[in-house]
């Protein structure tokens, strides 16, 4: 009963935040003009952009994931990785962050590897995503520093700096743990014995060590270049997706501007809200296009709506298709191995 209440409360709070951001995004919009903009939109450009970002970008993401999983099991076929990526996206769109658990569990079940270690690779993936986002944001600051500062009421520059330093510090700690794995196990064992009841000690110890195993790629320098290239390609495909959507709305902006749009979309989606963080995405994209580039508000919000909804539609259709095709059964709990 208490667990159900917590779920209902969490959903209610997240939905309220979503509605609040949607209100902020639409509060000064002329809906008649917005309707006219949507009528004259060249949707083929937006659909092409969605296909590149959602499907090609996701395929490259699955390829990068294979390199991260190599220390756990070599050369896992892409047919075992791409479907879970799309199912994970679908789960994220329905249940915020649900896909972060579903994806590694699905792959672990199919390939016979540790669930916790598989989840550890998802943590690594998110670290690469966050770092690449902050690197690209730093690059964009060289061109748009003042406009970005003027457009947003909070200091995104300092937030990104502190987050980057935090992520780097976290990675360094993990590296030290991996290079001293025996000592790490002893420390974890002592801590679990000191703070946890006996029945949980062994389980927590095994799960922690398995999670650390998700970072084993660090011990394989030959994979570094492949991971770097695939991370860069993921970002490029996302930027191409945003750039093509400019043509759908006759927005006269370039590829560098598309990179900034992707950065701000990524910032918006760090807050896990229902509907794939629709409210924050709409607000961030509208603010950027209107305040930084002087785009008409109705065109800006139209761009945000169309690109976001096409992305969600592609994710839901493909995720549902693969969940039926592969007959996946979800069991989202970790088990000790």
C-alpha positions as a Markdown table, in Angstrom:
| # | Residue | x | y | z |
|---|---|---|---|---|
| 1 | Unk | 0.0 | 0.0 | 0.0 |
| 2 | Unk | 2.8 | 2.4 | 1.0 |
| 3 | Unk | 4.7 | 1.5 | -2.2 |
| 4 | Unk | 1.7 | 2.1 | -4.4 |
| 5 | Unk | 1.2 | 5.5 | -2.7 |
| 6 | Unk | 4.8 | 6.5 | -3.3 |
| 7 | Unk | 4.4 | 5.5 | -7.0 |
| 8 | Unk | 1.2 | 7.6 | -7.3 |
| 9 | Unk | 2.8 | 10.5 | -5.5 |
| 10 | Unk | 6.0 | 10.4 | -7.7 |
| 11 | Unk | 3.9 | 10.2 | -10.9 |
| 12 | Unk | 1.7 | 13.1 | -9.7 |
| 13 | Unk | 4.7 | 15.3 | -8.9 |
| 14 | Unk | 6.5 | 14.6 | -12.2 |
| 15 | Unk | 3.3 | 15.2 | -14.2 |
| 16 | Unk | 2.7 | 18.5 | -12.3 |
| 17 | Unk | 6.3 | 19.6 | -13.2 |
| 18 | Unk | 5.7 | 18.5 | -16.8 |
| 19 | Unk | 2.5 | 20.6 | -17.0 |
| 20 | Unk | 4.3 | 23.6 | -15.5 |
| 21 | Unk | 7.1 | 23.5 | -18.1 |
| 22 | Unk | 4.5 | 23.1 | -20.9 |
| 23 | Unk | 2.7 | 26.1 | -19.6 |
| 24 | Unk | 5.9 | 28.2 | -19.6 |
| 25 | Unk | 6.6 | 27.1 | -23.2 |
| 26 | Unk | 3.2 | 27.9 | -24.5 |
| 27 | Unk | 2.1 | 30.9 | -22.4 |
| 28 | Unk | 2.9 | 33.6 | -25.0 |
| 29 | Unk | 2.1 | 31.6 | -28.1 |
| 30 | Unk | -0.6 | 32.6 | -30.6 |
| 31 | Unk | -2.2 | 29.2 | -31.4 |
| 32 | Unk | -3.7 | 30.4 | -34.6 |
| 33 | Unk | -0.3 | 31.4 | -35.9 |
| 34 | Unk | 1.1 | 28.1 | -34.6 |
| 35 | Unk | -1.5 | 26.2 | -36.5 |
| 36 | Unk | -0.7 | 28.0 | -39.7 |
| 37 | Unk | 3.0 | 27.3 | -39.2 |
| 38 | Unk | 2.3 | 23.6 | -38.7 |
| 39 | Unk | 0.2 | 23.5 | -41.9 |
| 40 | Unk | 3.0 | 24.8 | -44.1 |
| 41 | Unk | 5.8 | 22.7 | -42.5 |
| 42 | Unk | 7.8 | 20.5 | -44.9 |
| 43 | Unk | 7.4 | 17.3 | -42.9 |
| 44 | Unk | 9.7 | 15.2 | -45.1 |
| 45 | Unk | 12.7 | 17.0 | -43.8 |
| 46 | Unk | 11.6 | 16.5 | -40.2 |
| 47 | Unk | 10.9 | 12.8 | -40.8 |
| 48 | Unk | 14.3 | 12.3 | -42.5 |
| 49 | Unk | 15.9 | 14.0 | -39.5 |
| 50 | Unk | 14.0 | 11.8 | -37.1 |
| 51 | Unk | 15.1 | 8.7 | -39.0 |
| 52 | Unk | 18.8 | 9.7 | -38.9 |
| 53 | Unk | 18.7 | 10.7 | -35.2 |
| 54 | Unk | 16.5 | 8.0 | -33.8 |
| 55 | Unk | 17.4 | 4.9 | -35.9 |
| 56 | Unk | 20.9 | 5.5 | -37.3 |
| 57 | Unk | 22.1 | 7.3 | -34.1 |
| 58 | Unk | 20.6 | 4.4 | -32.0 |
| 59 | Unk | 22.4 | 1.8 | -34.1 |
| 60 | Unk | 25.7 | 3.5 | -33.5 |
| 61 | Unk | 24.8 | 3.7 | -29.8 |
| 62 | Unk | 24.3 | -0.1 | -29.8 |
| 63 | Unk | 27.6 | -0.5 | -31.6 |
| 64 | Unk | 29.4 | 1.6 | -28.9 |
| 65 | Unk | 27.6 | -0.5 | -26.2 |
| 66 | Unk | 29.1 | -3.6 | -27.8 |
| 67 | Unk | 32.6 | -2.2 | -27.2 |
| 68 | Unk | 31.7 | -1.5 | -23.6 |
| 69 | Unk | 30.4 | -5.0 | -23.2 |
| 70 | Unk | 33.4 | -6.8 | -24.8 |
| 71 | Unk | 35.2 | -7.4 | -21.5 |
| 72 | Unk | 32.1 | -9.2 | -20.3 |
| 73 | Unk | 31.4 | -11.1 | -23.5 |
| 74 | Unk | 33.2 | -10.7 | -26.8 |
| 75 | Unk | 31.5 | -9.6 | -30.0 |
| 76 | Unk | 27.9 | -9.7 | -28.9 |
| 77 | Unk | 25.8 | -9.6 | -32.2 |
| 78 | Unk | 24.1 | -6.3 | -33.1 |
| 79 | Unk | 20.8 | -8.3 | -33.3 |
| 80 | Unk | 21.1 | -8.7 | -29.5 |
| 81 | Unk | 21.9 | -5.1 | -28.8 |
| 82 | Unk | 19.9 | -2.8 | -31.2 |
| 83 | Unk | 16.4 | -4.2 | -30.1 |
| 84 | Unk | 17.1 | -3.6 | -26.4 |
| 85 | Unk | 18.3 | -0.1 | -27.1 |
| 86 | Unk | 15.0 | 0.7 | -28.8 |
| 87 | Unk | 13.0 | -1.0 | -26.2 |
| 88 | Unk | 14.9 | 0.9 | -23.5 |
| 89 | Unk | 14.0 | 4.2 | -25.3 |
| 90 | Unk | 10.4 | 3.2 | -25.4 |
| 91 | Unk | 10.5 | 2.4 | -21.7 |
| 92 | Unk | 12.1 | 5.8 | -21.0 |
| 93 | Unk | 9.3 | 7.5 | -22.9 |
| 94 | Unk | 6.7 | 5.7 | -20.8 |
| 95 | Unk | 8.4 | 5.5 | -17.4 |
| 96 | Unk | 11.1 | 8.1 | -16.8 |
| 97 | Unk | 14.5 | 6.2 | -16.6 |
| 98 | Unk | 12.7 | 2.8 | -16.9 |
| 99 | Unk | 14.8 | 2.0 | -19.9 |
| 100 | Unk | 18.0 | 2.4 | -18.1 |
| 101 | Unk | 17.2 | -0.8 | -16.1 |
| 102 | Unk | 15.2 | -2.7 | -18.8 |
| 103 | Unk | 17.9 | -2.5 | -21.5 |
| 104 | Unk | 20.8 | -4.2 | -19.5 |
| 105 | Unk | 18.4 | -6.7 | -18.0 |
| 106 | Unk | 17.1 | -7.8 | -21.4 |
| 107 | Unk | 20.6 | -8.1 | -22.8 |
| 108 | Unk | 21.9 | -9.9 | -19.7 |
| 109 | Unk | 19.1 | -12.5 | -20.0 |
| 110 | Unk | 19.7 | -13.1 | -23.7 |
| 111 | Unk | 23.5 | -13.3 | -23.6 |
| 112 | Unk | 24.0 | -14.9 | -20.2 |
| 113 | Unk | 26.0 | -12.2 | -18.6 |
| 114 | Unk | 25.8 | -10.4 | -15.2 |
| 115 | Unk | 22.8 | -8.1 | -14.9 |
| 116 | Unk | 24.7 | -5.8 | -12.6 |
| 117 | Unk | 27.8 | -5.7 | -14.8 |
| 118 | Unk | 25.5 | -5.0 | -17.8 |
| 119 | Unk | 23.9 | -2.1 | -15.9 |
| 120 | Unk | 27.4 | -0.9 | -15.1 |
| 121 | Unk | 28.0 | -0.4 | -18.8 |
| 122 | Unk | 24.9 | 1.8 | -19.0 |
| 123 | Unk | 26.4 | 4.0 | -16.3 |
| 124 | Unk | 29.6 | 4.2 | -18.4 |
| 125 | Unk | 27.5 | 5.1 | -21.4 |
| 126 | Unk | 25.7 | 7.9 | -19.5 |
| 127 | Unk | 29.1 | 9.2 | -18.4 |
| 128 | Unk | 30.2 | 9.4 | -22.1 |
| 129 | Unk | 27.0 | 11.1 | -23.0 |
| 130 | Unk | 27.3 | 13.7 | -20.3 |
| 131 | Unk | 30.9 | 14.4 | -21.0 |
| 132 | Unk | 30.3 | 14.8 | -24.8 |
| 133 | Unk | 27.4 | 17.1 | -24.0 |
| 134 | Unk | 29.5 | 19.3 | -21.8 |
| 135 | Unk | 32.4 | 19.3 | -24.3 |
| 136 | Unk | 30.1 | 20.4 | -27.1 |
| 137 | Unk | 28.5 | 23.0 | -24.8 |
| 138 | Unk | 32.0 | 24.3 | -24.1 |
| 139 | Unk | 32.6 | 24.5 | -27.9 |
| 140 | Unk | 29.4 | 26.3 | -28.5 |
| 141 | Unk | 30.2 | 28.8 | -25.7 |
| 142 | Unk | 33.0 | 30.2 | -27.9 |
| 143 | Unk | 30.4 | 31.4 | -30.3 |
| 144 | Unk | 27.3 | 32.0 | -28.2 |
| 145 | Unk | 28.5 | 32.8 | -24.6 |
| 146 | Unk | 26.7 | 36.1 | -24.2 |
| 147 | Unk | 23.5 | 35.1 | -25.9 |
| 148 | Unk | 23.3 | 31.9 | -23.8 |
| 149 | Unk | 23.9 | 33.9 | -20.6 |
| 150 | Unk | 21.2 | 36.4 | -21.6 |
| 151 | Unk | 18.6 | 33.8 | -22.7 |
| 152 | Unk | 18.6 | 31.6 | -19.6 |
| 153 | Unk | 17.9 | 32.7 | -16.0 |
| 154 | Unk | 20.5 | 30.4 | -14.5 |
| 155 | Unk | 24.3 | 29.9 | -15.1 |
| 156 | Unk | 24.4 | 26.9 | -17.4 |
| 157 | Unk | 28.1 | 27.5 | -18.0 |
| 158 | Unk | 29.0 | 27.0 | -14.3 |
| 159 | Unk | 26.5 | 24.1 | -13.9 |
| 160 | Unk | 28.2 | 22.3 | -16.9 |
| 161 | Unk | 31.7 | 23.1 | -15.4 |
| 162 | Unk | 30.8 | 21.7 | -12.0 |
| 163 | Unk | 29.1 | 18.6 | -13.5 |
| 164 | Unk | 32.0 | 17.9 | -15.7 |
| 165 | Unk | 34.4 | 18.1 | -12.8 |
| 166 | Unk | 32.2 | 15.8 | -10.8 |
| 167 | Unk | 32.0 | 13.2 | -13.6 |
| 168 | Unk | 35.8 | 13.3 | -14.1 |
| 169 | Unk | 36.3 | 12.8 | -10.3 |
| 170 | Unk | 33.9 | 9.9 | -10.4 |
| 171 | Unk | 35.7 | 8.3 | -13.3 |
| 172 | Unk | 39.1 | 8.7 | -11.6 |
| 173 | Unk | 37.7 | 7.0 | -8.5 |
| 174 | Unk | 36.5 | 4.0 | -10.6 |
| 175 | Unk | 39.8 | 3.8 | -12.3 |
| 176 | Unk | 41.6 | 3.6 | -9.0 |
| 177 | Unk | 39.1 | 0.9 | -7.8 |
| 178 | Unk | 39.8 | -1.2 | -11.0 |
| 179 | Unk | 43.5 | -0.9 | -10.7 |
| 180 | Unk | 43.3 | -2.0 | -7.1 |
| 181 | Unk | 40.3 | -4.4 | -7.3 |
| 182 | Unk | 41.4 | -6.7 | -4.5 |
| 183 | Unk | 41.7 | -3.8 | -2.1 |
| 184 | Unk | 38.4 | -2.5 | -3.3 |
| 185 | Unk | 36.7 | -5.8 | -2.6 |
| 186 | Unk | 38.1 | -5.9 | 0.9 |
| 187 | Unk | 37.0 | -2.3 | 1.6 |
| 188 | Unk | 33.5 | -3.0 | 0.3 |
| 189 | Unk | 33.3 | -6.2 | 2.3 |
| 190 | Unk | 34.3 | -4.3 | 5.5 |
| 191 | Unk | 31.8 | -1.6 | 4.9 |
| 192 | Unk | 28.9 | -4.0 | 4.2 |
| 193 | Unk | 29.7 | -5.9 | 7.4 |
| 194 | Unk | 29.8 | -2.7 | 9.4 |
| 195 | Unk | 26.6 | -1.1 | 8.1 |
| 196 | Unk | 24.4 | -3.8 | 6.7 |
| 197 | Unk | 22.5 | -6.8 | 8.3 |
| 198 | Unk | 24.2 | -10.2 | 7.6 |
| 199 | Unk | 21.5 | -11.4 | 5.1 |
| 200 | Unk | 22.3 | -8.4 | 2.7 |
| 201 | Unk | 26.1 | -8.3 | 3.0 |
| 202 | Unk | 27.0 | -11.0 | 0.4 |
| 203 | Unk | 24.4 | -9.8 | -2.1 |
| 204 | Unk | 25.3 | -6.1 | -1.9 |
| 205 | Unk | 29.0 | -7.0 | -2.2 |
| 206 | Unk | 28.5 | -9.1 | -5.3 |
| 207 | Unk | 26.3 | -6.5 | -7.0 |
| 208 | Unk | 28.8 | -3.7 | -6.3 |
| 209 | Unk | 31.7 | -5.7 | -7.7 |
| 210 | Unk | 29.6 | -6.6 | -10.8 |
| 211 | Unk | 28.7 | -2.9 | -11.3 |
| 212 | Unk | 32.4 | -2.1 | -11.2 |
| 213 | Unk | 32.9 | -4.8 | -13.8 |
| 214 | Unk | 30.9 | -2.6 | -16.2 |
| 215 | Unk | 33.9 | -0.3 | -16.3 |
| 216 | Unk | 36.4 | -3.0 | -17.3 |
| 217 | Unk | 36.8 | -1.5 | -20.8 |
| 218 | Unk | 39.3 | 0.9 | -19.0 |
| 219 | Unk | 41.7 | -2.0 | -18.9 |
| 220 | Unk | 41.5 | -2.4 | -22.7 |
| 221 | Unk | 43.1 | 0.7 | -24.3 |
| 222 | Unk | 42.5 | -0.8 | -27.8 |
| 223 | Unk | 38.8 | -0.1 | -27.4 |
| 224 | Unk | 39.3 | 3.6 | -26.6 |
| 225 | Unk | 39.4 | 4.8 | -30.2 |
| 226 | Unk | 36.3 | 2.8 | -31.2 |
| 227 | Unk | 34.4 | 4.2 | -28.2 |
| 228 | Unk | 35.6 | 7.8 | -29.0 |
| 229 | Unk | 34.6 | 7.5 | -32.7 |
| 230 | Unk | 31.2 | 6.0 | -32.0 |
| 231 | Unk | 30.5 | 8.7 | -29.4 |
| 232 | Unk | 31.4 | 11.4 | -31.9 |
| 233 | Unk | 29.2 | 9.8 | -34.6 |
| 234 | Unk | 26.2 | 9.6 | -32.2 |
| 235 | Unk | 26.5 | 13.3 | -31.6 |
| 236 | Unk | 27.0 | 14.1 | -35.4 |
| 237 | Unk | 23.9 | 12.1 | -36.3 |
| 238 | Unk | 21.9 | 14.0 | -33.6 |
| 239 | Unk | 23.1 | 17.3 | -35.0 |
| 240 | Unk | 22.3 | 16.3 | -38.6 |
| 241 | Unk | 18.8 | 15.4 | -37.4 |
| 242 | Unk | 18.3 | 18.8 | -35.9 |
| 243 | Unk | 19.9 | 20.5 | -38.9 |
| 244 | Unk | 17.5 | 18.8 | -41.4 |
| 245 | Unk | 14.5 | 19.9 | -39.3 |
| 246 | Unk | 15.6 | 23.5 | -39.8 |
| 247 | Unk | 14.6 | 23.1 | -43.5 |
| 248 | Unk | 11.2 | 21.9 | -42.5 |
| 249 | Unk | 10.5 | 25.3 | -40.9 |
| 250 | Unk | 12.6 | 27.4 | -43.2 |
| 251 | Unk | 14.9 | 28.3 | -40.3 |
| 252 | Unk | 18.1 | 29.8 | -41.8 |
| 253 | Unk | 20.6 | 28.3 | -39.4 |
| 254 | Unk | 23.7 | 26.3 | -39.9 |
| 255 | Unk | 25.2 | 23.0 | -38.6 |
| 256 | Unk | 27.0 | 24.7 | -35.6 |
| 257 | Unk | 23.6 | 26.1 | -34.6 |
| 258 | Unk | 22.1 | 22.6 | -34.8 |
| 259 | Unk | 24.8 | 21.4 | -32.3 |
| 260 | Unk | 23.7 | 24.0 | -29.8 |
| 261 | Unk | 20.1 | 22.9 | -30.2 |
| 262 | Unk | 21.2 | 19.3 | -29.5 |
| 263 | Unk | 23.1 | 20.4 | -26.4 |
| 264 | Unk | 20.1 | 22.3 | -25.0 |
| 265 | Unk | 17.8 | 19.4 | -25.8 |
| 266 | Unk | 20.2 | 17.1 | -23.9 |
| 267 | Unk | 20.2 | 19.6 | -20.9 |
| 268 | Unk | 16.4 | 19.6 | -21.0 |
| 269 | Unk | 16.2 | 15.8 | -20.9 |
| 270 | Unk | 18.4 | 15.4 | -17.9 |
| 271 | Unk | 15.2 | 16.1 | -15.9 |
| 272 | Unk | 13.3 | 12.8 | -16.2 |
| 273 | Unk | 9.7 | 13.7 | -16.9 |
| 274 | Unk | 6.9 | 11.8 | -18.5 |
| 275 | Unk | 6.5 | 12.1 | -22.2 |
| 276 | Unk | 10.2 | 12.1 | -22.8 |
| 277 | Unk | 10.6 | 15.4 | -20.9 |
| 278 | Unk | 8.3 | 17.1 | -23.4 |
| 279 | Unk | 7.8 | 20.3 | -21.3 |
| 280 | Unk | 11.5 | 21.1 | -20.6 |
| 281 | Unk | 12.4 | 20.2 | -24.2 |
| 282 | Unk | 9.8 | 22.6 | -25.6 |
| 283 | Unk | 10.8 | 25.4 | -23.2 |
| 284 | Unk | 14.6 | 25.1 | -23.9 |
| 285 | Unk | 14.2 | 24.9 | -27.7 |
| 286 | Unk | 11.8 | 27.7 | -27.8 |
| 287 | Unk | 14.0 | 29.9 | -25.6 |
| 288 | Unk | 17.1 | 29.1 | -27.6 |
| 289 | Unk | 15.5 | 29.7 | -31.0 |
| 290 | Unk | 13.7 | 32.9 | -30.0 |
| 291 | Unk | 16.3 | 34.6 | -27.7 |
| 292 | Unk | 19.5 | 33.5 | -29.3 |
| 293 | Unk | 18.5 | 33.4 | -33.0 |
| 294 | Unk | 15.5 | 35.7 | -33.2 |
| 295 | Unk | 13.2 | 33.0 | -34.6 |
| 296 | Unk | 9.4 | 33.7 | -34.5 |
| 297 | Unk | 8.0 | 32.1 | -31.3 |
| 298 | Unk | 5.3 | 30.1 | -33.2 |
| 299 | Unk | 8.0 | 28.8 | -35.6 |
| 300 | Unk | 10.2 | 27.9 | -32.6 |
| 301 | Unk | 7.6 | 26.1 | -30.7 |
| 302 | Unk | 6.4 | 24.3 | -33.9 |
| 303 | Unk | 10.0 | 23.1 | -34.4 |
| 304 | Unk | 10.1 | 21.8 | -30.8 |
| 305 | Unk | 6.8 | 20.0 | -31.1 |
| 306 | Unk | 7.3 | 18.4 | -34.4 |
| 307 | Unk | 10.9 | 17.2 | -33.8 |
| 308 | Unk | 10.1 | 15.9 | -30.3 |
| 309 | Unk | 6.8 | 14.2 | -31.2 |
| 310 | Unk | 8.4 | 12.5 | -34.3 |
| 311 | Unk | 11.2 | 11.3 | -32.1 |
| 312 | Unk | 8.8 | 9.9 | -29.5 |
| 313 | Unk | 6.6 | 8.3 | -32.2 |
| 314 | Unk | 9.7 | 6.6 | -33.8 |
| 315 | Unk | 10.8 | 5.3 | -30.4 |
| 316 | Unk | 7.4 | 4.0 | -29.4 |
| 317 | Unk | 6.7 | 2.2 | -32.7 |
| 318 | Unk | 10.2 | 0.6 | -32.9 |
| 319 | Unk | 10.3 | -0.2 | -29.2 |
| 320 | Unk | 6.8 | -1.8 | -29.3 |
| 321 | Unk | 7.8 | -3.8 | -32.5 |
| 322 | Unk | 10.9 | -5.2 | -31.0 |
| 323 | Unk | 9.3 | -6.0 | -27.7 |
| 324 | Unk | 6.7 | -8.1 | -29.6 |
| 325 | Unk | 9.2 | -9.6 | -32.0 |
| 326 | Unk | 11.6 | -10.7 | -29.3 |
| 327 | Unk | 8.9 | -11.7 | -26.8 |
| 328 | Unk | 10.7 | -9.9 | -24.0 |
| 329 | Unk | 9.5 | -10.5 | -20.4 |
| 330 | Unk | 10.6 | -7.8 | -18.1 |
| 331 | Unk | 12.0 | -8.6 | -14.7 |
| 332 | Unk | 13.6 | -5.4 | -13.5 |
| 333 | Unk | 15.3 | -6.6 | -10.3 |
| 334 | Unk | 18.9 | -7.4 | -10.0 |
| 335 | Unk | 19.9 | -10.8 | -8.7 |
| 336 | Unk | 23.2 | -11.8 | -7.2 |
| 337 | Unk | 25.4 | -13.9 | -9.4 |
